């Protein structure tokens, strides 16, 4: 099983990045995929997730209206389009997968996930 993030980098405030999470080794279409982030000295934060059954997207208030999550089940990949980036978005971004058993209404907390990626650094300069 693998989750591999890519697309991180250094961008100026107001800029955009698109993160990708490529999955292998499990039935991707059965899994909720989420993005988390962790900045130095801060707790891990759930940013967004996308459900398996209907592709419903859920966002943290801190990114609502700026970030868009999407999934391509044919490519086993989830994307996170990040626009209007702010310095406070600086963090290591991780994707995670959990099998969808029940309907998902909020971003599942970190302990719920079966698989995690290694992370990709996003740095937003002011």
Secondary structure, 3 states (H helix, E strand, C coil): CEEEEECCEEEECCCCEEEEEEEECCCHHHEEEEEEEECCCCCCEEEEEECCCCCCEEECCCCCCCEEEEEECCCCEEEEEECCCCHHHCEEEEEEEEECCCCCCCCCCHHHCCEECCCEEEEEEC
